[in-house]
Amino acid sequence: MMNDTFDIAGAESHIEVHKFRAGSIVLATGFALLVQALIPVYFPKAGMLDLPLLITIYFALSRRNPSTGLLLGTFIGLLQDSLSKVPLGFYGIAKTIIGYIASSIGARLDTEHPAARFALTVLFFGVHQGIAVLIKRLLLAQPEDWFTLHLAIAAGVNAIVAVFLFLLLDHLRKPS
Amino acid sequence: MAAIPSRHKSLVLLAGVVLVQVLFLAVQIKRDSQGRLLRSWTVGAISPFERSGAWGFGRIRDVWRHYFALQNTSHENETLRRENDALKLQLDQLQSKAAEADRLATLLNFRRLNRDVPMLGARVIGASADAGSQTIFVDRGEQDGIRRNMAVITPDGVVGKVSEAFSNSAQVLLVTDKDSGLGAMLADSRIQRPVGGTGEQMLQLKYVTNDDTVNVGERVVTSGMDRIFPKDLPVGMVADVKPGNPFKQIRLRPAANLGRLEEVLVLLTLRPLELQKPAEAVTDAGEKPPSPGPLVPKP
């Protein structure tokens, strides 16, 4: 459904479903992957950023459709896998799940407020990391820590970047 | 086949997509392959943009490094320049103090060599207000025992005489003034002649006949005949000798650096004095301790 607004299950208040300009999702995804691949070359500390994850969260929250969200997550995750050294599906699985959860939450909550976006990004970053560790431990049989201080800092940094990035991406929306 | 409820469709889709990817992962691990086809497509699609992006980032980085970062360098340069200026000033001050210490040490040494001669160190505090006269002012006056016509010297040579004594300062007429004169003699030939000022930075040895031999570079010392300056004090050096009628025109370069006077010694007596030569003083130095005297100029 690409309507501007619709009533979800008749229980929640009217939550706006946003439509985007043609090609904006693909372009934003491509740009995020490009920057993700380039920036750490010049600024190694920027490697803690996960721009594909932020793009997944944003569009999933905005579209508020779990099927669309999970497929978008799959698409972005697999592209990220393709540009990484991990097996294909590693980030695909993680982002598929994130896309699904984000769009499901987006369908029930107003996620336009920066504070909500910050909190949700921290939450999704944690879930994404948890899934990635699970995949590594169970499927790849590789040891991986569940939690490190670096990950906590990365969650905060990604959430801060997300607040501003989402404001920027809001301009890609079609006017309602 | 039972229909899936619409609200579970997305969940089923999720499970299916995840399952496919898990299987795909398993296949990759089993066959030790890395999904080369998909990777080559993705990399092939994105690499041109990466190259362009890398070029763009490189340009931005270059601009940053060569321009914006230089602003920091410029600021740093400014700070270093200021620090350098401050250090230069400090160095100048230290050099000045070191030079002053050297001069005072020379005065002290001179004072020790002539410990029986009452003398007073004074600091030059001013010069003449008119260009026509060669005078200076020192920071010692009548309260310190200075009187008119007292000799003013430096260890290098004569400076002049006190032309006026005030309560806390004194005016000194330099030997280079046109109205100045002193008894002198050629150090080698011992020919005694008066020396007068020229109004410039040179002196004139007067009344030397054309028959007298005077060589350039010869030293001229005080004769003591003027009863102001002690005998054998350096006056200057012959700089120029010209035949004249009836006397030679002999110009002397003052022994004391009259253009850069900072401290002088005032001989506190109007009686004729005889300064000791350094060799004599060395002999006596071990016998008598130097008497304390008001040598150091006022701070």
Interface residues (C-beta under 8 A of the other chain):
Chain A: G30 L33 L34 V35 A37 L38 V41 Y42 N65 P66 S67 L70 L71 T74 L78 L79 D81 S82 L83 P87 L88 G89 F90 G92 I93 T96 I97 Y100 S104 I135 L139 L140
Chain B: K9 S10 L11 L13 L14 V17 V18 Q21 V22 F24 L25 A26 Q28 I29 Q34 G35 L38 R39 W41 T42 V43 I46 F49 E50 G53 A54 F57 R61
